[in-house]
Amino acid sequence: METKEAYKQKLDAQLKEWMAKIELSEAKAKNAEAGAKLNCVKELDLLHAKRREVASKIKDIEETAGDAWAGVKVTTDEAWRSIRGRATEVISKIR
């Protein structure tokens, strides 16, 4: 079983990687035509909300004592799958 600290470090690293990809997509979206740009901005705003959700879950893990963090891990995994899937869709649209 993965330790709480190892799990947190893995999530932090993955979140940083995805945020770099999102930031690159934001830069590309700035060069899009007006209609496409508006759509990109909405999509990117959603991704930032998802990122905040995952960051909140990481904080919950940090604050959870003992083995109780395993329960938080389940909801964190769900949030992570959500941001990863959505980010993949958005990034592919912006390219």
C-alpha positions as CSV (number, residue, x, y, z in Angstrom):
1,M,0.0,0.0,0.0
2,E,1.2,3.5,-0.9
3,T,2.1,5.7,2.0
4,K,0.2,9.0,2.5
5,E,3.3,11.1,1.9
6,A,4.3,9.1,-1.3
7,Y,0.7,9.5,-2.6
8,K,0.7,13.2,-1.9
9,Q,4.0,13.7,-3.6
10,K,2.8,11.8,-6.7
11,L,-0.3,13.9,-6.9
12,D,1.6,17.2,-6.4
13,A,4.0,16.1,-9.3
14,Q,1.1,15.1,-11.6
15,L,-0.8,18.3,-10.8
16,K,2.2,20.5,-11.6
17,E,2.7,18.6,-14.9
18,W,-1.0,19.1,-15.9
19,M,-0.9,22.8,-14.9
20,A,2.1,23.3,-17.2
21,K,0.1,21.8,-20.0
22,I,-2.9,23.9,-19.1
23,E,-0.8,27.1,-19.0
24,L,0.6,26.3,-22.5
25,S,-3.0,25.8,-23.7
26,E,-3.9,29.2,-22.2
27,A,-1.1,30.8,-24.2
28,K,-2.3,29.2,-27.4
29,A,-5.9,30.2,-26.7
30,K,-4.8,33.8,-26.5
31,N,-4.0,33.6,-30.2
32,A,-7.3,32.0,-31.2
33,E,-10.1,33.9,-33.0
34,A,-12.7,35.6,-30.8
35,G,-15.4,32.9,-30.8
36,A,-12.9,30.1,-30.3
37,K,-11.1,32.1,-27.6
38,L,-14.3,32.6,-25.6
39,N,-14.9,28.9,-25.7
40,C,-11.3,28.1,-24.7
41,V,-11.5,30.6,-21.8
42,K,-14.6,28.9,-20.5
43,E,-13.0,25.4,-20.7
44,L,-9.8,26.6,-19.1
45,D,-11.8,28.2,-16.2
46,L,-13.4,24.8,-15.6
47,L,-10.0,23.2,-15.5
48,H,-8.8,25.7,-13.0
49,A,-11.8,24.9,-10.8
50,K,-11.0,21.2,-11.1
51,R,-7.4,22.0,-10.2
52,R,-8.6,23.8,-7.1
53,E,-10.7,20.8,-6.2
54,V,-7.7,18.4,-6.4
55,A,-5.5,20.9,-4.5
56,S,-8.2,20.9,-1.8
57,K,-8.3,17.1,-1.7
58,I,-4.5,17.1,-1.3
59,K,-4.8,19.4,1.6
60,D,-7.5,17.1,3.1
61,I,-5.0,14.2,2.8
62,E,-2.3,16.3,4.6
63,E,-4.8,17.0,7.4
64,T,-6.2,13.5,7.8
65,A,-4.7,11.5,10.7
66,G,-3.7,7.9,10.7
67,D,-5.2,5.4,8.3
68,A,-8.3,7.6,7.7
69,W,-6.5,9.2,4.8
70,A,-7.4,6.1,2.7
71,G,-11.0,7.2,2.6
72,V,-10.0,10.7,1.4
73,K,-7.8,8.9,-1.2
74,V,-10.8,7.5,-2.9
75,T,-12.5,10.9,-3.5
76,T,-9.1,12.4,-4.4
77,D,-8.6,9.7,-7.1
78,E,-12.1,10.5,-8.5
79,A,-11.3,14.2,-8.6
80,W,-8.0,13.5,-10.3
81,R,-9.5,11.3,-13.0
82,S,-12.0,14.1,-13.6
83,I,-9.4,16.8,-14.1
84,R,-7.1,14.5,-16.1
85,G,-9.9,13.5,-18.5
86,R,-11.2,17.0,-18.9
87,A,-7.7,18.5,-19.3
88,T,-7.0,16.0,-22.1
89,E,-10.1,17.0,-23.9
90,V,-9.5,20.7,-23.6
91,I,-5.9,20.5,-24.5
92,S,-6.7,18.5,-27.6
93,K,-9.3,21.1,-28.7
94,I,-6.9,24.0,-28.3
95,R,-4.1,22.5,-30.3
